[in-house]
Amino acid sequence: MAEMDVNEVLAHLPQRFPLLMIDRVTECEPGKRIVALKNVSVNEPYFPGHFPQRPIMPGVLILEAMAQAAAILVFRTVGEQPDKSTVYYYAGIDNARFRKPVVPGDQLKIEVTITGSKRSMWKFACAARVDGTVVAEAQILCTQRSFADQGA
């Protein structure tokens, strides 16, 4: 169960500020599951607009954090790191539920478990918790593609 600091996270994800949603990985079992952390700061660039009177982390960004944790898990599972011609993105989101708002000062603990894979398609069960309480959950389907595969 390998921990990863932010430098190792950056080596496994193409996202950068302001869309990097993973600060640290606390557990990683390649081929099985990952647990990652996102520290939610009042300085996040989306809070002035969502919402000025009561900052709330957008649900779509919680889903993005789940996908980023899933991407790290896939790259660790296959023993690769992304290169400049590789993209990893959503192919589907099912049963997304948002149970509680996530606000500045919260720490999201994101747990992602592989539930299936076929070629470059991966299916995951995901949950995000704050202080042990589930704040969001979803099943996501992601795929990895090379720009060369897309004719670009």
C-alpha positions in Angstrom: 0.0 0.0 0.0 2.1 2.8 -1.3 1.7 6.4 -0.3 2.3 9.2 -2.8 3.1 12.8 -2.1 2.0 15.6 -4.5 5.2 15.3 -6.6 4.4 11.6 -7.3 0.7 12.6 -8.0 1.9 15.1 -10.5 4.0 12.4 -12.3 0.8 10.3 -12.7 -1.6 13.1 -13.8 -1.6 15.6 -16.7 -3.8 18.0 -14.8 -2.3 21.1 -13.2 -3.6 24.1 -11.3 -6.5 25.0 -11.2 -7.8 21.5 -12.1 -5.5 19.3 -10.0 -7.8 17.7 -7.5 -5.5 15.2 -5.7 -3.1 16.4 -3.0 -1.9 13.1 -1.7 -2.5 9.3 -2.0 -2.6 7.5 1.3 -3.2 4.0 0.0 -2.7 2.4 -3.4 -3.3 -1.3 -4.1 -2.7 -1.6 -7.9 -5.4 -3.6 -9.6 -7.8 -3.0 -6.6 -8.2 0.3 -4.9 -6.8 3.7 -4.0 -7.4 6.3 -1.3 -6.6 9.9 -2.0 -6.9 13.2 -0.3 -8.1 16.6 -1.5 -7.7 19.5 0.9 -10.4 22.0 0.2 -9.1 25.6 0.7 -11.1 28.8 0.7 -8.5 30.0 -1.9 -9.8 27.6 -4.6 -10.5 29.6 -7.8 -14.1 28.4 -8.0 -15.3 29.7 -4.6 -15.8 33.4 -5.5 -18.5 32.2 -8.0 -19.9 29.1 -6.3 -21.3 30.7 -4.1 -20.1 34.1 -2.9 -22.5 34.1 0.1 -21.7 30.4 1.1 -18.8 28.7 -0.7 -19.6 25.1 -1.8 -17.3 22.8 -3.8 -19.1 22.1 -7.1 -20.2 18.4 -7.3 -18.7 18.1 -10.8 -15.2 18.8 -9.2 -15.8 16.1 -6.6 -16.5 13.8 -9.6 -13.3 15.1 -11.2 -11.3 14.2 -8.0 -12.7 10.7 -8.2 -11.7 10.4 -11.9 -8.2 11.7 -11.1 -7.8 9.2 -8.3 -9.0 6.5 -10.7 -6.5 7.6 -13.3 -3.6 7.3 -10.8 -4.9 3.8 -9.9 -5.0 2.7 -13.5 -1.5 4.1 -14.3 -0.1 2.3 -11.2 -2.0 -0.9 -12.1 -0.5 -1.0 -15.7 2.9 0.3 -14.5 2.9 3.3 -16.8 2.8 7.1 -16.5 0.9 9.3 -18.9 2.8 10.9 -21.7 2.0 14.0 -23.8 0.0 12.0 -26.3 -2.2 10.2 -23.8 -5.6 11.4 -22.4 -7.7 9.8 -19.7 -11.3 10.8 -19.5 -14.8 10.0 -18.6 -16.8 7.5 -20.7 -19.8 7.5 -18.3 -21.1 8.4 -14.8 -23.8 6.4 -13.1 -25.7 6.8 -9.9 -23.9 10.0 -8.8 -25.3 11.2 -5.5 -24.3 14.2 -3.5 -25.1 13.7 0.2 -23.6 16.8 1.9 -22.0 20.1 0.8 -18.2 20.2 0.8 -17.0 23.6 2.1 -13.6 25.3 2.7 -11.7 23.6 5.5 -13.0 20.1 4.6 -10.6 17.3 3.6 -12.1 15.0 1.0 -11.0 11.4 1.4 -11.7 9.7 -2.0 -11.8 6.0 -2.2 -11.9 4.3 -5.7 -12.2 0.6 -6.3 -11.9 -1.1 -9.7 -15.0 -3.1 -10.5 -14.1 -4.0 -14.0 -11.9 -3.4 -17.0 -11.7 -4.4 -20.7 -8.9 -3.2 -22.9 -8.6 0.6 -22.2 -12.0 0.9 -20.5 -12.2 0.9 -16.7 -15.1 0.8 -14.3 -14.9 2.1 -10.7 -17.0 2.4 -7.6 -16.2 5.7 -5.9 -17.0 7.4 -2.6 -15.9 10.8 -1.2 -16.0 11.3 2.6 -15.4 14.2 5.0 -14.7 13.2 8.6 -15.9 9.6 7.8 -19.3 10.7 6.4 -20.1 10.0 2.7 -20.6 13.3 0.9 -20.7 11.9 -2.7 -20.6 8.6 -4.5 -20.8 7.4 -8.1 -19.9 4.6 -10.4 -17.7 5.9 -13.2 -16.4 4.6 -16.5 -13.1 6.0 -17.8 -11.0 5.3 -20.8 -7.4 6.0 -21.9 -6.7 7.1 -25.4 -3.7 8.2 -27.4 -4.0 11.3 -29.7 -2.6 9.0 -32.4 -5.7 6.7 -31.9 -8.0 9.7 -32.5 -6.3 10.8 -35.7 -5.0 14.0 -34.2 
